[in-house]
Amino acid sequence: MRSDRRSLLKHVAIGSAALLTFPLHAAGARPTIIRIGVAQQGIGNPPTFSGSSAAVANAKGWIEDEFKADGIKIEWFFFKGAGPAVNEALTNQQLDFAFQGDLPSIVARSAGLKTKLVLATGVRSNIYLAVPPDSPIQSVKDLQGKRVAIFKGTNAQLPINRVLEANGLKERDLRSINLDQATTLAALSTKDIDAAFGNINLLRLRDKNAARIVFTSKGQSPVFTTQSHVLVTEQFEQQYPEITARVVKTFVKTAKWASDEVNREEVLRLWARAGTPYEHWREDYDGQPLRVRINPNFDPFLVARYKDSVEQAYRLKLSRSRFEVEQWIDQRYLKAALKELNLENYWPVFQPNGKILGT
C-alpha cells in the first residue's frame, strides 16, 4: 500500500487468523474510498464470492466502474468468520457497506450498531442437512441427542431452528457444535459429528459418497431459507447520501442483469469461480426463476421474515433487545433506483406467507 496512506491504516483480526488492512476515510466532500465487507471467505486472486447479485457486481467490477471517473477507490474485505466478524469491523468503523445475513445484522443492531438495510441480495437461499453415508439418521426428527454442526451467529441459524421446531425439536435437544463451513466438511467426512446443517457446499461430500442429504429447504416453505442484504452505516449514508444512492443503483442494475434468464449460465459460472462447482449451482437453482432469489426488493415476505427473525433471535437469547424493523430498512434509495431504471414491476412480489402476489 502506498506510503501516503500509511497513516490512515488500521488492522483487525478476521476470525482467529489473518490480518486485513483497513484505510480510514479522509475528510472531504466525497470519500476517497468505499469499503465493502463480505460475510464470506474470498476465493481466488482477485478474491470472489458467490450466491448473490452482490457477488456478481464484485466479479464484474461494476461498483469500481461506477466510481472510476470520480477517483473513488473500491475496497472489498472478505471475512472467514462470516457475519460476526463483519460486525466487529463495522463496530470499529472499518467498513461503509456490508453484504451480510439477517441474524448477525440483527444481533449488531440490537446492541446499538447504527446501520441501514438498503437492498436485499442472496435471499431465499437453501439450507441442507447431511449425514455420513452409513448413518441411521433418515430425517430431521432423528437428530435428538446427536452431534450436529451449526455455523452459529450466521443467517442459517434461525431457519435451522425453524426446521427443528417444525419437526418437534429445539436446538437444545441436539448436541449442537459451532463449526464454520470448512471445518464442518472435514468433521462430517471423518465422522467426528453425526450430522451437519449447511448450504450448497454439502453437496460436495454427497458427490464423493462421503455424505447423504436427508433434508433440503428446496421446494419447501421459504421460511426455511436464508436471507441476506446489503447494509450501509448510518454515518456513511448521512455524510454521503449521493454516493449511497449510486452504490444502491449499481447493485440494482446488477440484480437486473443477473436475474435475466439469458444470463443464467454466466451467472452460475461466475459463482463457480468461488469454489462451489457449477453443477451444484445449477442443481440448487433448477426449476426456479432467477428473479425469485436474485431480487433486491424488501417485499412483504422479506419484511415479515426480518420481523420474525428479530423476535426469534430475542426469544432464543441470541440478541439483546427487540427493535422496529421498518425503521431499520431504508427503502428510499432502492425505490428511487427502481423508478429511475423502470424496474418497479420487474421482480415478483412475495406475500408474508411466501406465495407470489396474484397466485
LUMDREN-77985 format. One line per field, with one value per residue (C-alpha): x, y, z; residue number from 1. Coordinates in steps of 0.25 Angstrom, whole numbers, plus 5000, padded with zeros to 4 digits. Layout:
BEGIN
c1 c(X  ...)
c2 c(Y  ...)
c3 c(Z  ...)
rofi c(NUM  ...)
This chain:
BEGIN
c1 c(5000  5005  5013  5004  4993  5000  4995  4981  4982  4976  4978  4967  4967  4958  4952  4964  4975  4979  4980  4974  4977  4966  4969  4961  4953  4960  4952  4945  4932  4933  4940  4953  4950  4937  4940  4931  4931  4926  4922  4929  4943  4948  4954  4964  4972  4966  4956  4942  4930  4916  4901  4896  4896  4906  4916  4913  4916  4929  4933  4929  4936  4923  4924  4938  4934  4923  4933  4945  4943  4942  4955  4948  4954  4946  4952  4945  4948  4945  4943  4945  4938  4925  4915  4920  4934  4927  4920  4934  4939  4926  4927  4941  4937  4945  4934  4924  4915  4914  4908  4902  4891  4880  4883  4897  4892  4880  4890  4898  4886  4880  4894  4893  4901  4895  4893  4882  4878  4877  4874  4873  4882  4885  4870  4862  4875  4874  4879  4883  4885  4895  4899  4910  4906  4904  4897  4884  4878  4868  4861  4862  4853  4865  4874  4871  4883  4892  4905  4900  4909  4902  4910  4905  4903  4901  4888  4886  4884  4869  4864  4871  4863  4850  4853  4856  4843  4835  4840  4837  4851  4859  4874  4876  4871  4883  4898  4900  4914  4918  4927  4930  4927  4941  4942  4928  4932  4944  4937  4926  4936  4943  4930  4934  4920  4907  4900  4902  4893  4899  4898  4900  4915  4910  4907  4922  4922  4910  4917  4929  4919  4924  4910  4895  4886  4874  4867  4867  4859  4858  4843  4838  4833  4843  4842  4853  4862  4873  4872  4883  4885  4894  4895  4901  4906  4897  4910  4914  4899  4897  4911  4910  4895  4898  4909  4900  4889  4899  4904  4890  4886  4898  4894  4880  4885  4894  4882  4874  4885  4888  4873  4871  4870  4878  4890  4887  4899  4909  4904  4905  4919  4923  4919  4926  4939  4938  4939  4925  4924  4915  4907  4903  4898  4891  4884  4881  4874  4868  4853  4854  4853  4866  4856  4852  4865  4873  4863  4867  4853  4849  4835  4825  4831  4845  4840  4832  4844  4852  4842  4840  4855  4856  4846  4852  4867  4862  4854  4866  4874  4883  4881  4879  4866  4855  4854  4846  4849  4842  4852  4864  4860  4862  4856  4858  4870  4864  4851  4858  4867  4855  4847  4859  4862  4848  4849  4837  4830  4841  4842  4831  4825  4825  4814  4817  4812  4823  4814  4815  4805  4794  4796)
c2 c(5000  5014  5021  5034  5025  5018  5028  5024  5009  5000  4986  4976  4961  4953  4941  4936  4936  4946  4961  4971  4986  4996  5010  5021  5032  5045  5058  5063  5065  5051  5039  5035  5020  5012  5000  4988  4976  4962  4951  4940  4936  4941  4931  4933  4944  4954  4948  4946  4940  4935  4933  4947  4959  4966  4955  4957  4972  4969  4959  4969  4981  4989  4997  5000  5005  5014  5022  5021  5035  5041  5035  5027  5014  5002  4992  4978  4971  4957  4950  4936  4938  4942  4951  4952  4956  4967  4972  4974  4982  4990  4993  4998  5007  5000  4997  5006  4995  4981  4968  4960  4951  4955  4949  4955  4969  4967  4964  4976  4985  4981  4984  4998  4998  5008  5002  5003  4992  4997  4985  4970  4961  4946  4944  4931  4922  4907  4900  4885  4874  4864  4851  4841  4830  4819  4827  4822  4837  4838  4851  4864  4856  4847  4857  4857  4855  4855  4863  4873  4884  4898  4911  4919  4934  4933  4935  4920  4918  4924  4916  4903  4906  4907  4894  4887  4893  4888  4875  4875  4879  4891  4893  4890  4876  4874  4873  4885  4889  4902  4900  4908  4902  4897  4890  4885  4878  4872  4867  4861  4853  4847  4845  4853  4858  4851  4862  4876  4887  4895  4901  4896  4892  4880  4874  4873  4862  4855  4854  4848  4838  4843  4848  4847  4859  4856  4869  4882  4894  4894  4892  4895  4907  4919  4921  4911  4918  4928  4943  4954  4968  4980  4990  5003  5010  5022  5030  5028  5029  5043  5048  5043  5041  5043  5033  5023  5025  5022  5009  5004  5008  5000  4988  4989  4989  4977  4970  4973  4967  4955  4951  4951  4937  4940  4941  4929  4921  4932  4936  4921  4920  4933  4928  4915  4923  4924  4909  4903  4895  4900  4887  4889  4903  4898  4887  4897  4907  4896  4899  4913  4926  4935  4946  4939  4939  4950  4960  4973  4976  4977  4971  4967  4953  4958  4969  4959  4949  4960  4964  4949  4948  4959  4953  4939  4944  4951  4939  4929  4939  4942  4957  4967  4974  4976  4987  4993  4986  4997  5008  4999  4996  5009  5007  5021  5018  5005  5011  5023  5013  5004  5016  5022  5009  5006  4993  4995  4983  4975  4965  4956  4961  4951  4952  4949  4934  4932  4932  4941  4952  4948  4933)
c3 c(5000  4997  5007  5007  5012  5023  5034  5030  5033  5044  5046  5051  5052  5043  5050  5058  5047  5037  5038  5028  5026  5026  5021  5029  5022  5019  5021  5009  5001  4996  5000  4994  4997  4999  5008  5006  5015  5011  5021  5013  5011  4997  4988  4977  4972  4972  4982  4978  4986  4981  4982  4981  4972  4981  4977  4962  4964  4971  4960  4948  4955  4953  4966  4962  4949  4954  4962  4954  4948  4962  4966  4977  4980  4984  4994  4997  5010  5012  5025  5028  5041  5033  5040  5054  5048  5039  5052  5058  5046  5046  5061  5059  5047  5037  5027  5020  5013  5016  5010  5022  5026  5035  5049  5050  5046  5056  5067  5064  5062  5076  5082  5077  5064  5055  5041  5030  5021  5007  4998  4998  4991  4993  4998  4999  4999  5002  5014  5015  5025  5022  5030  5028  5017  5027  5037  5043  5042  5032  5035  5044  5054  5057  5061  5076  5085  5072  5070  5059  5053  5052  5048  5059  5058  5043  5035  5035  5050  5050  5039  5044  5057  5049  5043  5056  5062  5050  5054  5069  5073  5078  5077  5092  5088  5080  5084  5075  5071  5065  5053  5041  5027  5024  5038  5036  5023  5030  5042  5034  5025  5038  5045  5057  5056  5053  5044  5039  5035  5024  5010  4996  4999  5006  4992  4990  5001  4995  4981  4987  4994  5007  5012  5009  5008  5017  5017  5008  5008  4993  4989  5003  5010  5008  5023  5024  5015  5018  5015  5013  5009  5007  5018  5020  5033  5037  5038  5023  5018  5025  5021  5006  5002  4987  4988  4995  4984  4973  4981  4982  4968  4963  4971  4966  4951  4955  4960  4947  4939  4948  4949  4934  4929  4917  4927  4935  4930  4932  4946  4951  4945  4951  4965  4962  4962  4977  4979  4978  4965  4954  4954  4969  4966  4954  4963  4974  4964  4956  4953  4960  4952  4955  4959  4971  4978  4971  4975  4982  4988  5002  4999  5009  5011  5014  5023  5031  5031  5037  5047  5051  5052  5061  5070  5069  5072  5084  5089  5087  5095  5082  5083  5094  5090  5080  5071  5059  5046  5038  5044  5040  5026  5018  5004  4999  4991  4986  4981  4975  4967  4963  4958  4950  4944  4941  4949  4959  4954  4949  4961  4967  4980  4991  5002  5016  5014  5004  4992  4980  4979  4970  4971)
rofi c(1  2  3  4  5  6  7  8  9  10  11  12  13  14  15  16  17  18  19  20  21  22  23  24  25  26  27  28  29  30  31  32  33  34  35  36  37  38  39  40  41  42  43  44  45  46  47  48  49  50  51  52  53  54  55  56  57  58  59  60  61  62  63  64  65  66  67  68  69  70  71  72  73  74  75  76  77  78  79  80  81  82  83  84  85  86  87  88  89  90  91  92  93  94  95  96  97  98  99  100  101  102  103  104  105  106  107  108  109  110  111  112  113  114  115  116  117  118  119  120  121  122  123  124  125  126  127  128  129  130  131  132  133  134  135  136  137  138  139  140  141  142  143  144  145  146  147  148  149  150  151  152  153  154  155  156  157  158  159  160  161  162  163  164  165  166  167  168  169  170  171  172  173  174  175  176  177  178  179  180  181  182  183  184  185  186  187  188  189  190  191  192  193  194  195  196  197  198  199  200  201  202  203  204  205  206  207  208  209  210  211  212  213  214  215  216  217  218  219  220  221  222  223  224  225  226  227  228  229  230  231  232  233  234  235  236  237  238  239  240  241  242  243  244  245  246  247  248  249  250  251  252  253  254  255  256  257  258  259  260  261  262  263  264  265  266  267  268  269  270  271  272  273  274  275  276  277  278  279  280  281  282  283  284  285  286  287  288  289  290  291  292  293  294  295  296  297  298  299  300  301  302  303  304  305  306  307  308  309  310  311  312  313  314  315  316  317  318  319  320  321  322  323  324  325  326  327  328  329  330  331  332  333  334  335  336  337  338  339  340  341  342  343  344  345  346  347  348  349  350  351  352  353  354  355  356  357  358  359)
